[in-house]
Amino acid sequence: MNASNVLTGPLLLVQLCVTTVLSFFARFLDTTFSWTVRACEGPGSNPDVNKASPNAVTPTSVNYHFTRKCNYKCGFCFHTAKTSFVLPLDEAKGGLKLLKDSGMEKINFSGGEPFLHEKGDFLGKLVHYCKQDLQLPSVSIVSNGSMIKEQWFQKYGDHLDILAISCDSFDEATNQLIGRTQGRKSHLDNLYKIQNWCQQYKVAFKINSVINTFNVDEDMTDCIIQLNPVRWKVFQCLLIDGENAGEEALREAERFIISDQQFQEFLDRHSSISCLVPESNEKMRNSYLILDEYMRFLDCRGGRKEPSKSILDVGVSAAISFSGFDEKMFLKRGGKYVWSKADMKLEW
């Protein structure tokens, strides 16, 4: 037998093994190098990381509760003073810029009481920034009205589209029972005063009312007609575990809760008011994009507020996927409307 034929079999086997090992090692190095480069460059360098999925939610209208502190003690409050944290101004502006870049058209500032922090100046700077720098079509505020001064309108009124004042009753005693008051100050006097300022400084005036055990039988028709708001938002009192219900809650709102039938009877009594916008528990619960003081979206689907990670840490698209936002219900409840005062054609 030829010696070369004897060695051919083992040599081929060795060559095959060496080729296999080298091929495996090459693939290993390529994978490791690729992973290392992506890790060093960060997620922002990968063009696919920050791409929104086809079903991604656009944050068209966002409610930013930048503070939880409040000077009122409304018994049904569902965003209570569980922290005193407020983001630094520059960080808050940075988050608002991220939202604008993701498609936000309307920002609503709320609390707590938004005029409480830095006597409204912090709020005013955010309002100015959103209207002048970000050029948002709509900038609005929800307030109890107790801390608002005319000087604020003089300084920031041009940049504000809508100011909503919370008022649950046109009877001072009822407001006292609800907790919609501070000391001996008249909540109703403030309401009428602010309505006049809104007219004077060309800000659309809105009223928010929470219908509950203490006001469900009230007829507010004449007062609403007199005040003539652009919108009268009427909410059915809602329970949120950890806020106004349950062991961890700072409020006990069970005694304020009314039935669906009672709520409907209230709506029927006020059906002649064209600016009335009703929101039952069903419509309200998941149809708002709520951003808390850390700029985390709050998911209310489970009956409590579960926070996402902050948009400042993970970006808007990653955070909003945990918001539980029901866009169909948002549209059904009339969440998209003429919200820029320039388009309202109001007579000032």
Long-range contacts (C-beta under 8 A, 24 or more apart in sequence): 50-315, 50-317, 52-317, 53-317, 56-317, 56-320, 56-321, 57-289, 57-320, 57-321, 57-323, 57-325, 57-327, 58-102, 58-103, 59-99, 59-102, 59-103, 59-104, 59-289, 59-316, 59-320, 60-103, 60-104, 60-105, 60-106, 60-336, 61-104, 61-105, 61-106, 61-107, 61-108, 61-289, 61-330, 61-335, 61-336, 61-339, 62-99, 62-104, 62-106, 62-107, 62-108, 62-289, 62-291, 63-108, 63-110, 63-288, 63-289, 63-290, 63-291, 64-96, 64-107, 64-108, 64-109, 64-110, 64-291, 64-295, 65-110, 65-111, 65-112, 65-290, 65-291, 65-292, 65-293, 66-92, 66-109, 66-111, 66-114, 66-117, 66-122, 66-123, 66-126, 66-293, 67-111, 67-112, 67-113, 67-114, 67-116, 67-117, 67-293, 68-111, 68-112, 68-293, 69-111, 69-112, 69-113, 69-116, 69-117, 70-111, 70-112, 70-113, 70-116, 70-144, 71-113, 71-116, 71-144, 71-146, 71-147, 71-182, 72-113, 72-144, 72-146, 72-179, 72-180, 72-181, 72-182, 73-179, 74-168, 74-178, 74-179, 74-180, 74-210, 74-251, 75-178, 75-179, 75-244, 75-251, 75-252, 75-253, 75-255, 75-256, 76-178, 76-210, 76-212, 76-237, 76-238, 76-244, 76-251, 76-253, 76-256, 77-179, 77-243, 77-244, 77-250, 77-251, 77-253, 78-238, 78-239, 78-240, 78-243, 78-244, 78-251, 78-253, 79-110, 79-111, 79-112, 79-243, 80-243, 80-244, 80-249, 80-250, 80-251, 81-112, 81-250, 82-243, 82-250, 83-293, 85-293, 85-294, 86-117, 86-122, 86-293, 87-293, 87-294, 87-295, 89-122, 89-125, 89-126, 91-312, 92-126, 92-295, 93-126, 93-129, 93-133, 94-312, 95-291, 95-295, 95-310, 95-311, 95-312, 96-126, 96-129, 96-130, 96-134, 97-134, 98-311, 98-312, 98-315, 98-316, 99-311, 99-316, 100-134, 100-136, 101-316, 102-316, 102-317, 102-320, 104-136, 105-136, 105-137, 105-138, 105-339, 106-136, 106-137, 106-138, 106-139, 106-140, 106-339, 107-136, 107-138, 107-139, 107-140, 108-140, 108-141, 108-142, 109-139, 109-140, 109-141, 109-142, 110-141, 110-142, 111-142, 111-143, 113-143, 113-144, 113-146, 113-147, 114-141, 114-142, 114-143, 115-143, 115-146, 115-147, 115-148, 115-152, 116-147, 119-147, 120-147, 120-148, 120-149, 120-152, 124-152, 124-155, 124-156, 127-156, 127-159, 127-160, 128-156, 128-159, 130-159, 131-159, 131-160, 131-161, 132-159, 137-161, 137-339, 137-340, 138-162, 138-339, 138-340, 140-164, 140-206, 140-339, 142-166, 142-208, 144-180, 144-187, 145-187, 145-190, 145-191, 145-194, 146-182, 146-185, 146-187, 146-190, 148-190, 148-194, 148-197, 150-197, 153-197, 153-198, 153-200, 153-201, 153-203, 154-201, 157-197, 157-201, 157-202, 157-203, 158-201, 158-202, 160-203, 161-203, 161-204, 161-339, 161-340, 161-341, 162-203, 162-204, 162-205, 162-206, 162-230, 162-231, 162-339, 162-341, 163-194, 163-198, 163-203, 163-204, 163-205, 163-206, 164-206, 164-207, 164-208, 164-231, 164-233, 165-190, 165-191, 165-194, 165-195, 165-205, 165-206, 165-207, 165-208, 166-207, 166-208, 166-209, 166-210, 167-191, 167-207, 167-208, 167-209, 168-209, 168-210, 168-211, 168-212, 168-214, 168-215, 169-214, 169-215, 169-218, 169-220, 170-218, 170-220, 170-223, 171-218, 174-214, 174-215, 174-218, 177-214, 178-212, 178-214, 178-215, 178-256, 191-227, 192-227, 195-227, 195-229, 199-348, 202-341, 202-346, 202-348, 203-341, 204-230, 204-341, 204-344, 204-346, 205-229, 205-230, 206-230, 206-231, 206-232, 206-233, 207-231, 207-232, 207-233, 208-233, 208-235, 209-233, 209-234, 209-235, 210-235, 210-236, 210-237, 211-235, 211-236, 211-237, 211-258, 211-262, 211-263, 211-266, 212-237, 212-256, 212-257, 212-258, 213-237, 213-255, 213-256, 213-257, 213-258, 214-256, 216-258, 216-262, 216-263, 216-265, 216-266, 219-269, 219-270, 220-270, 221-269, 221-270, 221-272, 221-273, 224-270, 224-273, 224-275, 224-276, 225-273, 229-275, 230-275, 230-344, 230-346, 231-275, 231-277, 231-337, 232-273, 232-275, 232-276, 232-277, 233-277, 233-279, 234-266, 234-267, 234-270, 234-276, 234-277, 234-278, 234-279, 235-279, 235-284, 236-260, 236-263, 236-279, 236-280, 236-281, 236-284, 238-281, 238-284, 238-285, 239-303, 240-300, 240-303, 240-304, 240-305, 241-302, 241-303, 241-304, 242-304, 242-305, 243-304, 243-305, 246-304, 277-333, 277-334, 279-333, 282-329, 283-329, 283-332, 283-333, 284-333, 286-324, 286-325, 286-326, 286-329, 287-325, 287-326, 287-329, 287-330, 287-332, 287-333, 287-335, 288-325, 288-330, 288-335, 289-320, 289-323, 289-325, 290-323, 297-322, 297-323, 297-325, 298-323, 299-323, 299-324, 300-324
